[in-house]
Amino acid sequence: MSEQRTDSLKDLNIVITGAGRGLGAALALSLSEFGSNVILCGRSPEALDAIAGHIETRTGRRSKTVILDLADADSVEKAAKAITSNFPAVDVLINNGMMWLENRADPYDAAEVLGVVNSAITGTFLLTQALLPVFQKSERPDVVTIGSITSLPNFGLHAASVPFYAAKHGQAGLADGLRQMLWGTPVRSICIHPPWLRDISPLDDEWEAVPSLSKGALATNRDVVEAVCFAITQPRHITIASMVIDSDSRGIDYRGHLEA
Ligand SMILES: NC(=O)c1ccc[n+]([C@@H]2O[C@H](COP(=O)([O-])OP(=O)(O)OC[C@H]3O[C@@H](n4cnc5c(N)ncnc54)[C@H](OP(=O)(O)O)[C@@H]3O)[C@@H](O)[C@H]2O)c1
């Protein structure tokens, strides 16, 4: 990331769902390093506090944490109130959190299917809708949805269950529908489709080695962070509506045998 780009992320209020671990935590740690105020949303207070602690150590700033279960409409409503009452303007919402459900032979129960669909679609849409008034107070509002190459046309199921696959397709539709709904407003809707990722954190030494990885290595959380930063720092007259990140693993090498 060029200094000019990271400079433009300073002092932005950025809400991140699923911020307690994985990609959401990597986004929170990176964006806070670039000077953004990150609002950490997730189900586990302990996980959110741990990430807020790392951010404070690295930046000297304490991040706001908000309990959010995207599969529970009441929790979404409470979280949205906590955000809007503390932050009159929100610049970026990163819709990152949703439940993963792996492909398997045994039947899925209703709670699993509802958990996947409601976290990906119902809660993600309701939270986005509830934050629209505070986006209007921002000079550069963006909604970023973390999709998946799973949702691209003709991509196979591979490790994903049918409910997860369907929910990811739904999320791509949600991002595209929001983009159309928001025509004529300052808010952009961006969707980023990662392939299977190596789960690394800015706290790991491996993070610094990513720029020198060879073709054939798995994509990483850092590659998605860079894609998000690229998309939200584009001039306002264009929207990166959809960005697909490819790797030689074809997005399916979840066992990692192609790792560098
Ligand atoms: N990892 C990959 O290879 C990959 C590839 C393509 C796309 N993606 C997408 O990237 C995003 C982040 O994935 P990841 O790999 O970091 O994590 P992951 O292991 O799939 O975990 C999902 C994240 O979503 C949160 N979450 C799950 N259910 C939730 C709910 N009901 N309410 C609120 N948060 C909930 C989890 O938080 P808890 O700690 O509370 O469970 C966790 O932070 C997801 O949208 C995923 O589909 C990932």
The ligand as a Gaussian input file, in Angstrom:
#p B3LYP/6-31G(d) Opt

LIG

0 1
 N      -11.021000     -18.282000       4.850000
 C      -11.234000     -18.459000       3.548000
 O      -10.592000     -19.276000       2.894000
 C      -12.267000     -17.605000       2.854000
 C      -12.369000     -17.668000       1.470000
 C      -13.325000     -16.895000       0.832000
 C      -14.151000     -16.079000       1.571000
 N      -14.029000     -16.040000       2.920000
 C      -14.943000     -15.172000       3.666000
 O      -14.199000     -14.289000       4.477000
 C      -14.970000     -13.942000       5.636000
 C      -14.126000     -14.183000       6.879000
 O      -13.790000     -15.529000       6.908000
 P      -12.675000     -16.145000       7.873000
 O      -11.952000     -17.135000       7.067000
 O      -11.959000     -15.106000       8.610000
 O      -13.528000     -16.798000       8.985000
 P      -14.330000     -18.073000       9.236000
 O      -13.408000     -19.039000       9.866000
 O      -15.175000     -18.509000       8.095000
 O      -15.210000     -17.354000      10.381000
 C      -16.218000     -16.509000      10.065000
 C      -16.155000     -15.192000      10.815000
 O      -17.515000     -14.781000      10.885000
 C      -17.914000     -14.680000      12.240000
 N      -19.271000     -15.172000      12.407000
 C      -19.748000     -16.418000      12.174000
 N      -21.059000     -16.471000      12.466000
 C      -21.400000     -15.226000      12.914000
 C      -22.591000     -14.644000      13.395000
 N      -23.729000     -15.347000      13.499000
 N      -22.592000     -13.349000      13.776000
 C      -21.444000     -12.619000      13.710000
 N      -20.270000     -13.111000      13.276000
 C      -20.255000     -14.401000      12.881000
 C      -16.935000     -15.539000      13.018000
 O      -16.896000     -15.088000      14.348000
 P      -16.977000     -16.073000      15.631000
 O      -15.621000     -15.991000      16.220000
 O      -18.025000     -15.444000      16.479000
 O      -17.362000     -17.436000      15.159000
 C      -15.658000     -15.287000      12.260000
 O      -15.084000     -14.059000      12.632000
 C      -16.230000     -14.793000       5.575000
 O      -17.268000     -14.065000       4.980000
 C      -15.808000     -15.927000       4.671000
 O      -16.898000     -16.572000       4.042000
 C      -13.103000     -16.771000       3.587000

